Amino acid sequence: MQPTLEIAVRLACFAAVFASMAAWEFFAPRRGLLVGRKPRWPNNLGILLLDALAVRLLVPTAAAGFALIAAQRGWGLFPLLGLPFWAEAVIGFVVLDFVIYAQHFVFHHVGMLWRLHRMHHADLDIDVTTGVRFHPLEILLSMAIKIAVVVAFGIPALSVVIFEIVLNATSLFNHSNVALPPAIERLARWIVVTPQMHQTHHSIVRAETDSNFGFNLPWWDRLFGTYRAQPAAGEAGVVIGLPIFRDPAELRLDRLLTQPFRDDRAGAAASAPSVQAAGQPERQQTIPDEGGRQGGIDR
């Protein structure tokens, strides 16, 4: 696939899914928003624009480009195994999805990486724009990891492009403020990460933040014991965000970019009643450690 065609296809798919989720949220929201769209959307979408510019300027070929280079030079495990193309594409998709799950887990448990990732969790509401709210440094590091995996396995470029499109679409979907009918939701979360399932991951309660790491396929959480069916406070009672950066001023674009390098202990102390209301044990009502997580230390 030509680079210009890849970009056009990915943009078209992104725009279609974003518009669909935004309309669904507007007409049938799952829960009321604490802050709302107006203070958040321009800044969350501004982060998306900066991420896209950073990737195109610093890694212009992106993962699909490296997949083409690897194919031309015979790099990677798949060419050595002599697998048929369809098997390389399917296995490559699953490998990339597992790597994203593992990366997400590691970013929660390594202090320096958590400081980059926590900007995503510091959103005071969760909706479709939260699905694109990632610090540019995290996006660049994630791209480097994907490129390394693509080259190491020799994953076909078509599989990489399909994975990127699906990953973007499911991130918009599972962060969106929508609700599936209960019967459909119970079935769907065996196939894809649903909004109700991922909402638990954005709970202010640390044990719940450290669960449901999947973005696309939900199987890894069940397989590795990181799955939680719902927040302890229930879907309606869960508090979204982190104990730090509770001031709405932290939603500004300039503040988002500097959050990895700052802490907010006053905000954490002020958030303690909300944490307790969400079901956090009293013994963990503490000002967070340097990484901005409530109770304990970053592992």
C-alpha positions as CSV (number, residue, x, y, z in Angstrom):
1,M,0.0,0.0,0.0
2,Q,1.4,3.4,-1.0
3,P,2.1,5.8,1.9
4,T,-0.4,8.4,0.6
5,L,-3.1,5.8,0.2
6,E,-2.4,4.4,3.6
7,I,-2.8,7.8,5.2
8,A,-6.0,8.5,3.3
9,V,-7.5,5.2,4.3
10,R,-6.5,5.6,7.9
11,L,-7.8,9.2,8.1
12,A,-11.1,8.2,6.5
13,C,-11.6,5.3,8.9
14,F,-10.7,7.4,11.9
15,A,-13.1,10.2,10.8
16,A,-15.9,7.8,10.3
17,V,-15.5,6.1,13.6
18,F,-14.9,9.3,15.5
19,A,-18.0,10.9,14.0
20,S,-20.1,7.9,14.7
21,M,-19.0,7.6,18.4
22,A,-19.4,11.4,18.9
23,A,-22.9,11.3,17.6
24,W,-23.8,8.3,19.7
25,E,-22.5,10.0,22.8
26,F,-24.4,13.2,22.0
27,F,-27.8,11.5,21.5
28,A,-27.4,8.6,24.0
29,P,-24.7,9.2,26.6
30,R,-24.0,6.4,29.1
31,R,-23.3,8.8,32.0
32,G,-23.2,12.5,32.7
33,L,-19.9,14.3,32.3
34,L,-18.2,16.0,35.2
35,V,-16.5,18.7,33.2
36,G,-18.1,18.3,29.8
37,R,-16.9,18.7,26.2
38,K,-16.1,22.4,25.9
39,P,-13.1,22.5,28.3
40,R,-11.7,19.2,27.1
41,W,-12.3,18.5,23.4
42,P,-10.1,21.3,21.9
43,N,-7.2,20.3,24.1
44,N,-7.6,16.5,23.7
45,L,-7.8,17.0,19.9
46,G,-4.9,19.3,20.1
47,I,-2.8,16.5,21.6
48,L,-3.9,14.3,18.7
49,L,-2.7,16.8,16.2
50,L,0.7,17.1,18.0
51,D,1.0,13.3,18.1
52,A,0.4,13.1,14.4
53,L,2.9,15.8,13.6
54,A,5.5,14.2,15.8
55,V,5.2,10.8,14.2
56,R,5.2,12.2,10.6
57,L,8.2,14.5,11.3
58,L,10.3,12.1,13.3
59,V,9.2,8.6,12.0
60,P,7.9,9.4,8.5
61,T,7.8,5.8,7.3
62,A,6.0,4.6,10.5
63,A,5.5,0.9,11.2
64,A,4.0,0.0,7.8
65,G,7.1,1.6,6.1
66,F,9.4,-0.5,8.1
67,A,7.3,-3.6,7.4
68,L,8.0,-3.0,3.6
69,I,11.7,-2.6,4.3
70,A,11.8,-5.8,6.3
71,A,9.9,-7.6,3.5
72,Q,12.3,-6.4,0.8
73,R,15.3,-7.5,2.8
74,G,13.9,-10.8,4.2
75,W,14.2,-9.7,7.9
76,G,12.3,-11.3,10.7
77,L,11.0,-14.6,12.0
78,F,8.1,-15.2,9.6
79,P,10.3,-15.4,6.4
80,L,12.5,-18.0,8.1
81,L,9.4,-20.1,8.9
82,G,8.1,-19.9,5.4
83,L,4.5,-19.3,6.5
84,P,1.8,-18.5,3.9
85,F,0.9,-14.8,3.7
86,W,-2.5,-15.3,5.3
87,A,-0.9,-16.9,8.3
88,E,1.7,-14.2,8.6
89,A,-1.0,-11.6,8.5
90,V,-3.2,-13.2,11.1
91,I,-0.4,-14.1,13.5
92,G,1.2,-10.7,13.0
93,F,-2.1,-9.0,14.0
94,V,-2.3,-11.1,17.2
95,V,1.3,-10.5,18.0
96,L,0.9,-6.7,17.7
97,D,-2.2,-6.8,19.8
98,F,-0.4,-8.7,22.6
99,V,2.6,-6.3,22.4
100,I,0.2,-3.4,22.9
101,Y,-1.4,-5.1,25.9
102,A,2.1,-5.9,27.4
103,Q,3.3,-2.4,26.7
104,H,0.3,-0.9,28.4
105,F,0.9,-3.1,31.5
106,V,4.5,-2.1,31.6
107,F,3.7,1.6,31.3
108,H,1.5,1.3,34.4
109,H,4.2,-0.4,36.5
110,V,7.4,1.4,35.6
111,G,7.6,4.8,37.3
112,M,9.2,6.8,34.4
113,L,6.9,5.3,31.8
114,W,3.8,5.8,34.1
115,R,4.6,9.5,34.2
116,L,4.2,9.7,30.4
117,H,1.1,7.5,30.4
118,R,-0.7,9.1,33.3
119,M,-1.7,12.1,31.2
120,H,-4.1,9.8,29.4
121,H,-5.6,8.8,32.8
122,A,-5.8,12.3,34.2
123,D,-8.8,13.2,32.0
124,L,-11.7,14.1,34.4
125,D,-14.2,12.5,32.0
126,I,-14.0,9.6,29.6
127,D,-15.4,10.0,26.1
128,V,-14.3,9.5,22.5
129,T,-11.6,12.2,22.8
130,T,-10.0,10.4,25.7
131,G,-9.1,7.6,23.2
132,V,-6.7,10.0,21.4
133,R,-5.3,11.7,24.5
134,F,-1.7,10.4,24.7
135,H,1.4,12.3,25.4
136,P,3.6,12.8,22.2
137,L,6.6,11.2,24.0
138,E,4.5,8.1,24.7
139,I,3.3,7.9,21.1
140,L,6.8,8.1,19.8
141,L,8.0,5.4,22.3
142,S,5.0,3.2,21.4
143,M,5.8,3.6,17.7
144,A,9.5,2.6,18.3
145,I,8.2,-0.6,20.1
146,K,5.8,-1.4,17.2
147,I,8.6,-0.9,14.6
148,A,10.9,-3.2,16.6
149,V,8.3,-6.0,16.7
150,V,7.3,-5.6,13.1
151,V,10.9,-5.9,12.0
152,A,11.7,-8.8,14.4
153,F,8.8,-10.9,13.2
154,G,8.7,-9.7,9.6
155,I,5.0,-8.8,9.9
156,P,3.5,-8.0,6.5
157,A,2.7,-4.3,5.8
158,L,-1.0,-5.0,5.1
159,S,-1.3,-6.6,8.5
160,V,0.3,-3.6,10.1
161,V,-2.0,-1.2,8.4
162,I,-5.1,-3.2,9.3
163,F,-3.9,-3.5,12.9
164,E,-3.4,0.3,13.1
165,I,-6.8,1.0,11.7
166,V,-8.5,-1.5,14.0
167,L,-6.6,-0.2,17.1
168,N,-7.5,3.4,16.4
169,A,-11.2,2.4,15.9
170,T,-11.4,0.3,19.1
171,S,-9.6,3.0,21.1
172,L,-12.3,5.5,20.0
173,F,-15.0,2.9,20.7
174,N,-14.0,1.7,24.1
175,H,-13.3,5.2,25.5
176,S,-16.6,6.5,24.2
177,N,-19.4,7.5,26.6
178,V,-21.9,5.0,25.2
179,A,-23.6,1.9,26.5
180,L,-24.4,-1.3,24.7
181,P,-27.6,-3.2,25.6
182,P,-26.7,-5.5,28.5
183,A,-27.2,-8.7,26.7
184,I,-25.1,-7.5,23.7
185,E,-22.4,-6.1,26.1
186,R,-22.0,-9.4,28.0
187,L,-21.3,-11.1,24.7
188,A,-19.3,-8.4,23.0
189,R,-16.7,-8.1,25.8
190,W,-15.6,-11.7,24.9
191,I,-14.8,-10.4,21.4
192,V,-13.7,-6.8,21.8
193,V,-12.9,-4.4,24.7
194,T,-16.2,-2.6,25.3
195,P,-16.8,0.9,26.8
196,Q,-18.2,-0.6,30.0
197,M,-15.2,-2.9,30.4
198,H,-12.6,-0.2,29.7
199,Q,-14.3,2.4,32.0
200,T,-13.0,0.3,35.0
201,H,-9.5,1.0,33.7
202,H,-10.1,4.7,34.1
203,S,-11.3,4.5,37.7
204,I,-9.5,6.6,40.3
205,V,-9.0,3.5,42.4
206,R,-5.6,2.2,41.8
207,A,-6.4,-1.5,41.8
208,E,-9.0,-0.8,39.1
209,T,-6.7,1.5,37.1
210,D,-4.3,-1.5,37.0
211,S,-6.8,-3.8,35.3
212,N,-8.4,-4.3,31.9
213,F,-5.3,-3.2,29.9
214,G,-6.5,-4.5,26.5
215,F,-7.4,-1.9,23.8
216,N,-8.6,-4.2,21.1
217,L,-8.8,-8.0,22.0
218,P,-10.1,-8.7,25.5
219,W,-8.5,-12.1,25.9
220,W,-5.2,-11.0,27.3
221,D,-6.7,-9.6,30.5
222,R,-8.6,-12.8,31.1
223,L,-5.5,-15.0,30.3
224,F,-3.1,-13.1,32.5
225,G,-5.5,-12.3,35.4
226,T,-5.8,-8.5,34.9
227,Y,-9.5,-8.6,34.1
228,R,-12.2,-6.9,36.2
229,A,-15.8,-7.1,35.3
230,Q,-16.8,-3.7,36.7
231,P,-15.7,-1.0,39.2
232,A,-16.4,-1.7,42.9
233,A,-18.6,1.4,43.0
234,G,-20.5,0.2,40.0
235,E,-20.6,1.8,36.5
236,A,-22.7,4.8,37.7
237,G,-20.6,5.5,40.8
238,V,-17.1,5.2,39.5
239,V,-14.9,8.3,39.8
240,I,-12.9,8.9,36.6
241,G,-9.3,10.1,36.6
242,L,-6.4,10.2,39.0
243,P,-5.9,11.6,42.5
244,I,-3.6,14.2,41.0
245,F,-4.4,16.9,38.4
246,R,-8.0,17.3,39.5
247,D,-8.0,21.0,38.8
248,P,-9.9,21.7,35.5
249,A,-7.0,24.0,34.6
250,E,-5.0,20.9,34.0
251,L,-7.1,20.1,31.0
252,R,-5.3,22.9,29.0
253,L,-3.0,21.7,26.3
254,D,0.1,23.4,27.8
255,R,-0.6,21.8,31.1
256,L,-1.1,18.4,29.5
257,L,2.3,18.5,27.8
258,T,4.1,19.2,31.1
259,Q,2.2,16.8,33.3
260,P,4.9,14.1,33.1
261,F,7.3,16.5,34.7
262,R,5.0,17.8,37.5
263,D,3.1,16.5,40.5
264,D,0.0,17.8,42.2
265,R,-0.1,16.7,45.8
266,A,-2.6,19.3,46.8
267,G,-5.0,18.0,44.2
268,A,-4.4,14.5,45.4
269,A,-5.2,15.4,49.0
270,A,-8.4,17.2,47.9
271,S,-9.5,14.1,45.9
272,A,-9.3,11.7,48.9
273,P,-13.1,11.9,49.6
274,S,-13.9,11.1,46.0
275,V,-11.5,8.1,46.2
276,Q,-13.2,6.9,49.4
277,A,-16.6,7.3,47.8
278,A,-15.5,5.2,44.9
279,G,-14.6,2.3,47.2
280,Q,-10.9,2.8,48.0
281,P,-10.0,1.4,51.4
282,E,-9.4,4.0,54.1
283,R,-5.8,2.8,54.7
284,Q,-5.0,3.9,51.1
285,Q,-6.3,7.5,51.5
286,T,-2.8,8.9,51.1
287,I,-1.1,11.6,49.1
288,P,0.3,9.8,46.1
289,D,3.9,8.9,45.5
290,E,6.0,10.7,43.0
291,G,4.4,8.9,40.1
292,G,1.0,10.3,41.0
293,R,-0.7,7.0,42.0
294,Q,-2.7,6.7,45.2
295,G,-1.2,4.5,47.9
296,G,2.0,2.4,47.8
297,I,4.8,2.9,45.4
298,D,5.3,2.5,41.7
299,R,6.6,-0.9,41.0
